[in-house]
Amino acid sequence: MGMNTKLTNLFRPRFIRLIVVFFVSPLAFAKAQMPSPSPADPYAPARALVAELDRIVTPNGIQETFEAALGGARQVVNVRGANRNNPILIFIHGGPGAVEMPFAWAFQRPWEDFFTVVQYDQRGAGRSFLLEDPKKIAPTLTIERYRDDAIELIELLRKRYDKRKVFLLGHSWGSIVGLSVAAKRPDLLFAYVGMGQYIDSKRGERTGYDWTMAQATADNNTQAVKELEALEPFPGEFKTIDAERKWAVHYGALFWRRQDGQFYFNLARISPDYYPADRKAWGDGSEFTIKIVMPLLAKATFQDLKKLECPVFVFEGRHDRLIPSAITAAWLERLYAPQKEIVWFENSAHMMMIEEPGRTLTALVEKVRPLAEKTDRMDK
């Protein structure tokens, strides 16, 4: 058993280590499947169709992409919404380096009837990777800097669109950044939403490893068992996470009941916001950031965070084994917040916005969005 031979043959040698890393660098997987940039982009016609389908045509709508200097680093920001009077929802992507902008077209359009949705490529990632010298950015890749970039972005958006507060959504690695923002500046937020919420690095990785080993053993997958055993003690210094991810993804830890995420990563080929050079940049940025940020993950934990001063929701896939949902649920039970709730997605692993897009939209609209109206009424 193992990864599909046809799929494996698509990967360039220097990315073999990166293709199986989702939490740390899922878009390196995608880069390996992207065609080399060429003047005749075969996906251009399909990209044009998607662009027209997703075009905002409402009189009071917003559809713009611009560069913003956050913490001294230029970053690409994409803003879309059918009505500029709607509250702002900022999506903080995973990875690090796993930009969501090239995939958002596949699930985000319905959100834009209820929110003004903001995607941004974090420093050193995706289209933002092309804007700054990597040598200049490298020393700044800290959790605190990512957090403060997000805070600066919130302040910029509040002024640009005349808003008092925003909703903040962090997915996977982005949930580290997002929860850090909620802890430091709750006054800026209507609420914080964590999707695949990260809580404790080492405990989560060990829990995921044990599950993956159990799956491989039950499957009589001798190759997987041998490779996993070679990683002990796990996670160690986090240098072997990618090797474990290979088999975790194979057994459905990323997308439930799927052995890989190829169908998802292929979506970027026809994104209206990503051209061949951008797709290459996202792979380069992912490779760049993972080497620097991975050691920081070994120390990252929110186990001692016991109180938040803003409402908090966590959206958890029942089958998420990359960032085990049981750890997050237990943490939320202990947390004090003005309002808190966990929303379970019974048919999802780590990617509920793709696996259960309708339920994700419903949760955002019915549970999260009303807090903006409630806050406005209370302040009047």
Backbone torsions as a table, in degrees:
resi	resn	phi	psi	omega
1	MET	NA	171.3	-179.0
2	GLY	150.1	-167.4	-178.7
3	MET	-75.0	145.0	178.9
4	ASN	-49.5	129.3	-175.9
5	THR	-60.4	-41.4	179.8
6	LYS	-62.0	-43.1	179.4
7	LEU	-64.3	-45.1	-178.0
8	THR	-59.2	-38.1	-177.7
9	ASN	-67.3	-13.7	179.7
10	LEU	-77.2	-17.5	-169.7
11	PHE	-89.0	135.9	173.5
12	ARG	-73.7	148.1	-174.0
13	PRO	-53.2	-41.3	-174.0
14	ARG	-71.0	-8.8	178.8
15	PHE	-107.5	5.8	179.5
16	ILE	-57.4	-38.4	-179.1
17	ARG	-71.5	-24.0	-170.9
18	LEU	-95.6	-19.5	-169.8
19	ILE	-66.7	-24.4	-175.6
20	VAL	-96.4	3.9	-177.7
21	VAL	-93.5	113.7	177.3
22	PHE	-96.7	-56.7	-176.4
23	PHE	-60.8	-38.5	-177.7
24	VAL	-84.4	-43.5	-175.8
25	SER	-158.5	66.5	-178.0
26	PRO	-65.4	-26.4	-174.6
27	LEU	-80.7	-11.8	169.7
28	ALA	-65.8	-33.9	173.5
29	PHE	-56.7	-49.3	-176.6
30	ALA	-65.6	-40.0	-179.0
31	LYS	-57.1	-38.2	-177.5
32	ALA	-63.0	-23.7	-178.2
33	GLN	-96.0	-6.5	-177.6
34	MET	-77.5	141.2	176.4
35	PRO	-69.3	154.2	176.5
36	SER	-66.5	142.5	179.8
37	PRO	-56.1	139.0	177.9
38	SER	-152.4	154.0	180.0
39	PRO	-57.5	-36.2	-179.6
40	ALA	-97.8	86.5	-179.6
41	ASP	-75.6	114.6	-176.3
42	PRO	-67.3	-13.6	-177.6
43	TYR	-96.9	1.0	-176.6
44	ALA	-58.3	-44.9	-179.8
45	PRO	-62.3	-43.1	179.1
46	ALA	-65.6	-38.0	178.7
47	ARG	-63.0	-37.9	178.6
48	ALA	-65.3	-37.9	177.9
49	LEU	-64.8	-43.4	178.9
50	VAL	-64.3	-40.2	179.7
51	ALA	-60.6	-42.9	180.0
52	GLU	-69.8	-39.5	178.5
53	LEU	-60.7	-40.8	-175.1
54	ASP	-92.3	1.3	-176.6
55	ARG	-62.5	132.6	176.8
56	ILE	-80.5	120.2	-175.9
57	VAL	-118.6	-4.0	-179.6
58	THR	-67.6	145.1	-175.0
59	PRO	-58.2	-33.8	-176.8
60	ASN	-104.8	22.3	-176.2
61	GLY	-83.3	170.4	177.7
62	ILE	-131.2	131.7	172.2
63	GLN	-151.1	98.8	-178.9
64	GLU	-151.3	153.0	175.5
65	THR	-129.5	132.8	-178.0
66	PHE	-148.0	167.2	175.8
67	GLU	-98.0	139.0	177.5
68	ALA	-129.7	136.3	175.8
69	ALA	-86.7	109.6	-178.6
70	LEU	-118.2	117.3	-177.6
71	GLY	60.9	29.5	179.1
72	GLY	83.2	3.4	179.5
73	ALA	-119.9	127.5	178.5
74	ARG	-70.5	134.1	-178.5
75	GLN	-138.1	145.5	-175.7
76	VAL	-87.5	129.1	-177.3
77	VAL	-121.6	131.4	179.4
78	ASN	-118.6	127.7	-176.1
79	VAL	-126.0	128.3	-177.5
80	ARG	-143.4	138.0	176.1
81	GLY	-174.3	148.4	-178.1
82	ALA	-79.3	-20.5	-178.1
83	ASN	-147.6	115.5	-175.6
84	ARG	-67.3	-9.0	175.2
85	ASN	-81.0	-12.3	177.1
86	ASN	-68.1	155.9	176.3
87	PRO	-68.8	153.9	179.1
88	ILE	-84.3	136.4	174.0
89	LEU	-123.0	114.4	179.9
90	ILE	-97.0	125.6	178.3
91	PHE	-98.2	118.0	176.7
92	ILE	-98.9	113.9	-171.6
93	HIS	-73.3	165.1	-177.9
94	GLY	-86.2	-161.9	178.9
95	GLY	126.2	-111.9	4.5
96	PRO	-65.8	149.0	179.8
97	GLY	96.0	-6.1	-176.3
98	ALA	-90.7	73.3	-176.3
99	VAL	-59.5	144.1	-178.9
100	GLU	-100.1	-14.7	-175.3
101	MET	-53.0	-42.6	-178.0
102	PRO	-73.2	-8.1	-179.7
103	PHE	-109.7	-14.9	-171.1
104	ALA	-60.4	-29.4	-178.4
105	TRP	-58.0	-24.8	-175.3
106	ALA	-78.7	-17.3	-177.5
107	PHE	-138.0	-17.1	-167.1
108	GLN	-84.7	-25.8	-171.9
109	ARG	-52.6	-44.3	178.2
110	PRO	-63.0	-31.3	177.5
111	TRP	-59.5	-32.6	-170.5
112	GLU	-72.8	-8.3	171.8
113	ASP	-77.8	-18.0	-174.3
114	PHE	-119.3	-20.2	-179.4
115	PHE	-136.3	155.6	162.0
116	THR	-90.4	110.1	-169.4
117	VAL	-96.9	130.9	-178.2
118	VAL	-115.9	123.5	170.0
119	GLN	-111.3	140.1	172.9
120	TYR	-142.2	141.9	176.7
121	ASP	-84.2	114.6	-176.2
122	GLN	-62.3	164.0	-178.6
123	ARG	-52.1	134.0	178.2
124	GLY	75.4	9.8	-175.3
125	ALA	-126.2	146.9	173.9
126	GLY	52.1	-133.4	-179.1
127	ARG	-65.2	-26.5	178.2
128	SER	-69.0	-23.8	179.2
129	PHE	-60.9	-30.0	-177.2
130	LEU	-79.0	-11.1	-171.3
131	LEU	-92.6	-17.3	-176.1
132	GLU	-135.9	153.7	176.0
133	ASP	-68.1	121.8	-180.0
134	PRO	-54.4	-34.3	179.6
135	LYS	-65.0	-32.1	177.8
136	LYS	-74.1	-38.4	-175.8
137	ILE	-77.5	-33.0	-172.1
138	ALA	-48.4	-49.2	-178.0
139	PRO	-67.0	-14.4	-176.2
140	THR	-93.5	-2.9	-175.6
141	LEU	-79.5	76.8	176.6
142	THR	-123.8	157.0	179.0
143	ILE	-59.1	-39.1	-179.5
144	GLU	-64.0	-38.4	-179.9
145	ARG	-70.3	-42.2	175.5
146	TYR	-58.4	-43.6	178.1
147	ARG	-58.9	-48.7	-176.1
148	ASP	-70.5	-29.2	172.1
149	ASP	-60.0	-45.2	-179.3
150	ALA	-62.9	-39.6	177.9
151	ILE	-63.9	-43.3	177.6
152	GLU	-61.9	-38.7	178.7
153	LEU	-64.4	-42.6	178.0
154	ILE	-58.6	-46.2	-179.9
155	GLU	-61.9	-41.6	178.8
156	LEU	-62.2	-45.4	-177.7
157	LEU	-68.3	-36.9	177.8
158	ARG	-59.1	-44.5	-179.1
159	LYS	-72.0	-43.9	-175.2
160	ARG	-64.2	-38.1	-175.5
161	TYR	-113.0	12.1	176.1
162	ASP	56.2	56.0	179.2
163	LYS	-118.9	148.5	179.6
164	ARG	-88.6	-42.7	-179.4
165	LYS	-138.1	170.9	178.9
166	VAL	-137.6	165.6	165.7
167	PHE	-94.9	141.0	179.3
168	LEU	-122.5	127.8	-179.7
169	LEU	-122.9	122.4	177.5
170	GLY	-114.8	128.7	-179.6
171	HIS	-113.8	129.4	175.7
172	SER	57.3	-122.3	176.0
173	TRP	-53.7	-36.3	179.2
174	GLY	-61.9	-21.2	178.3
175	SER	-74.1	-22.3	172.5
176	ILE	-68.0	-47.1	179.1
177	VAL	-64.1	-47.8	-175.7
178	GLY	-63.7	-44.1	179.8
179	LEU	-67.9	-32.4	175.3
180	SER	-64.1	-38.4	176.7
181	VAL	-65.8	-45.0	-178.8
182	ALA	-61.1	-34.9	179.2
183	ALA	-72.1	-36.1	-175.8
184	LYS	-87.8	-39.5	-174.0
185	ARG	-133.0	61.2	178.3
186	PRO	-62.9	-22.1	-179.3
187	ASP	-64.5	-18.0	-179.3
188	LEU	-86.9	-8.4	-167.2
189	LEU	-116.9	135.5	164.5
190	PHE	-66.5	-42.4	179.6
191	ALA	-167.7	159.5	173.0
192	TYR	-111.4	136.9	177.3
193	VAL	-120.0	121.6	176.1
194	GLY	-105.9	122.2	177.7
195	MET	-109.3	120.1	-173.0
196	GLY	62.1	50.6	-169.4
197	GLN	-66.7	125.8	176.9
198	TYR	-80.5	133.5	177.7
199	ILE	-125.4	-52.7	-176.6
200	ASP	-138.2	119.5	-172.3
201	SER	-63.9	-63.0	-172.8
202	LYS	-63.7	-42.5	179.4
203	ARG	-64.7	-41.0	179.4
204	GLY	-64.4	-43.2	-180.0
205	GLU	-65.1	-40.1	179.8
206	ARG	-66.8	-40.5	178.6
207	THR	-62.6	-43.8	178.3
208	GLY	-64.8	-38.9	178.4
209	TYR	-61.8	-46.0	-178.9
210	ASP	-61.4	-39.6	178.4
211	TRP	-65.2	-45.3	-179.2
212	THR	-61.8	-42.2	177.7
213	MET	-62.3	-40.0	179.1
214	ALA	-63.5	-40.2	178.7
215	GLN	-64.6	-44.6	-178.9
216	ALA	-64.9	-39.5	179.4
217	THR	-65.4	-46.2	179.5
218	ALA	-63.8	-28.2	-178.6
219	ASP	-86.4	-2.2	-176.0
220	ASN	55.4	36.4	-178.8
221	ASN	-89.5	88.1	-174.6
222	THR	-64.6	-33.6	178.6
223	GLN	-64.7	-45.7	-179.9
224	ALA	-64.1	-45.4	-179.4
225	VAL	-59.8	-43.5	179.9
226	LYS	-62.3	-45.1	-178.8
227	GLU	-67.3	-37.4	179.4
228	LEU	-70.6	-40.4	178.3
229	GLU	-62.0	-32.4	-179.7
230	ALA	-68.1	-12.9	-177.9
231	LEU	-87.1	-12.1	-177.8
232	GLU	-66.1	146.4	-5.9
233	PRO	-74.1	136.4	-174.6
234	PHE	-114.4	138.9	5.8
235	PRO	-88.3	-1.0	178.7
236	GLY	58.7	-126.9	179.4
237	GLU	-97.4	20.3	176.7
238	PHE	69.9	15.8	179.3
239	LYS	-82.8	-10.7	-176.3
240	THR	-116.2	12.7	-178.9
241	ILE	-59.4	-40.1	-177.8
242	ASP	-60.9	-37.1	-179.4
243	ALA	-66.4	-37.0	176.8
244	GLU	-70.6	-38.9	-178.8
245	ARG	-58.5	-34.6	-179.7
246	LYS	-50.9	-47.7	-176.0
247	TRP	-85.6	-29.3	175.5
248	ALA	-60.7	-46.3	179.1
249	VAL	-64.3	-40.3	179.4
250	HIS	-57.3	-34.9	-178.0
251	TYR	-96.4	15.1	170.5
252	GLY	93.4	18.2	-179.0
253	ALA	-74.6	-23.1	179.2
254	LEU	-90.1	-59.4	173.7
255	PHE	-118.7	122.0	-176.5
256	TRP	-61.4	131.9	178.1
257	ARG	66.1	21.5	173.1
258	ARG	-127.7	146.9	-176.5
259	GLN	-93.4	-8.5	176.0
260	ASP	-160.7	174.5	-178.9
261	GLY	-111.1	25.7	-175.3
262	GLN	-58.0	-41.0	-178.2
263	PHE	-59.7	-35.0	179.8
264	TYR	-73.6	-49.4	-177.4
265	PHE	-62.9	-28.9	178.4
266	ASN	-66.6	-19.3	-179.2
267	LEU	-59.7	-30.0	-177.0
268	ALA	-65.1	-21.8	-177.3
269	ARG	-63.9	-27.9	-177.2
270	ILE	-116.8	21.8	175.5
271	SER	-69.8	132.8	177.0
272	PRO	-69.4	-14.9	-176.3
273	ASP	-100.1	-2.6	-176.0
274	TYR	-133.4	120.3	177.1
275	TYR	-100.8	172.7	-177.2
276	PRO	-51.9	-43.4	-179.9
277	ALA	-64.9	-33.5	178.1
278	ASP	-69.4	-39.6	179.3
279	ARG	-65.0	-37.7	176.0
280	LYS	-65.0	-40.6	-179.1
281	ALA	-63.7	-35.7	-179.4
282	TRP	-67.6	-37.3	175.7
283	GLY	-66.9	-42.9	178.6
284	ASP	-64.2	-41.0	179.6
285	GLY	-67.3	-36.8	178.1
286	SER	-64.2	-45.1	178.4
287	GLU	-63.0	-38.4	-179.2
288	PHE	-65.9	-48.8	-174.4
289	THR	-72.9	-35.2	-175.6
290	ILE	-60.5	-38.1	-177.3
291	LYS	-65.2	-30.8	-176.3
292	ILE	-90.3	-40.6	-171.9
293	VAL	-84.7	-26.8	-176.8
294	MET	-51.8	-46.4	179.3
295	PRO	-60.1	-27.2	179.6
296	LEU	-70.4	-28.6	-177.8
297	LEU	-66.7	-29.7	-178.3
298	ALA	-61.5	-24.2	-177.0
299	LYS	-105.7	-5.3	-173.9
300	ALA	-77.1	126.8	177.6
301	THR	-157.7	146.9	174.4
302	PHE	-118.1	18.1	-178.2
303	GLN	-58.7	-30.9	-178.4
304	ASP	-91.6	1.1	176.2
305	LEU	-81.7	107.2	-172.4
306	LYS	-109.8	-7.7	-175.9
307	LYS	-148.6	136.2	172.7
308	LEU	-126.7	144.5	-176.9
309	GLU	-97.2	15.1	175.7
310	CYS	-136.7	158.4	175.8
311	PRO	-59.2	146.8	-178.6
312	VAL	-137.6	134.6	174.7
313	PHE	-122.2	143.5	170.4
314	VAL	-123.8	129.8	176.9
315	PHE	-102.6	117.1	-173.4
316	GLU	-125.5	130.4	172.1
317	GLY	-77.1	129.6	-178.0
318	ARG	-59.5	-25.3	-175.3
319	HIS	-109.5	18.1	-179.9
320	ASP	-73.3	116.3	177.4
321	ARG	-115.3	-3.4	175.6
322	LEU	-75.4	-45.4	171.7
323	ILE	-124.4	88.5	-168.4
324	PRO	-50.9	122.5	-173.8
325	SER	-67.7	-25.9	-179.4
326	ALA	-63.4	-35.6	178.7
327	ILE	-65.8	-41.2	179.4
328	THR	-66.7	-42.1	-179.9
329	ALA	-61.6	-41.8	179.2
330	ALA	-65.3	-39.0	178.0
331	TRP	-64.3	-42.0	-178.5
332	LEU	-64.4	-34.1	177.4
333	GLU	-59.1	-36.5	-176.9
334	ARG	-84.4	-17.5	-173.0
335	LEU	-76.3	138.7	169.1
336	TYR	-98.1	132.6	175.7
337	ALA	-155.5	156.1	178.9
338	PRO	-55.2	-33.0	175.2
339	GLN	-154.7	138.9	178.4
340	LYS	-148.2	149.6	180.0
341	GLU	-162.4	143.3	172.3
342	ILE	-107.5	133.8	178.2
343	VAL	-113.5	119.1	-177.4
344	TRP	-94.1	138.1	175.2
345	PHE	-112.8	102.6	-169.0
346	GLU	-70.3	-20.8	-177.7
347	ASN	-114.3	29.6	-178.4
348	SER	-130.0	156.4	168.2
349	ALA	-105.0	-104.0	-173.6
350	HIS	-97.6	-9.4	-168.5
351	MET	-125.5	58.7	-174.4
352	MET	-60.8	-29.0	-179.4
353	MET	-67.3	-22.2	175.1
354	ILE	-97.2	-40.4	-175.8
355	GLU	-75.0	-38.1	178.7
356	GLU	-135.5	68.5	-174.4
357	PRO	-64.0	-36.9	179.5
358	GLY	-65.8	-43.6	179.1
359	ARG	-68.5	-34.1	176.4
360	THR	-63.7	-46.3	177.6
361	LEU	-60.0	-45.4	-179.0
362	THR	-59.7	-43.5	-179.8
363	ALA	-63.6	-41.6	179.7
364	LEU	-65.2	-41.7	-175.4
365	VAL	-76.5	-43.1	-173.6
366	GLU	-85.4	-32.3	-175.3
367	LYS	-102.2	-39.4	-171.5
368	VAL	-91.8	-54.6	-172.4
369	ARG	-56.1	-38.2	-179.4
370	PRO	-56.5	-20.3	-179.6
371	LEU	-66.7	-27.2	177.5
372	ALA	-68.1	-43.6	179.1
373	GLU	-68.3	-38.0	179.4
374	LYS	-63.8	-43.0	-179.7
375	THR	-65.5	-41.9	179.0
376	ASP	-61.0	-40.8	-179.8
377	ARG	-66.3	-40.0	-178.0
378	MET	-67.7	-29.5	-176.3
379	ASP	-85.2	-9.8	-177.5
380	LYS	-86.9	NA	NA
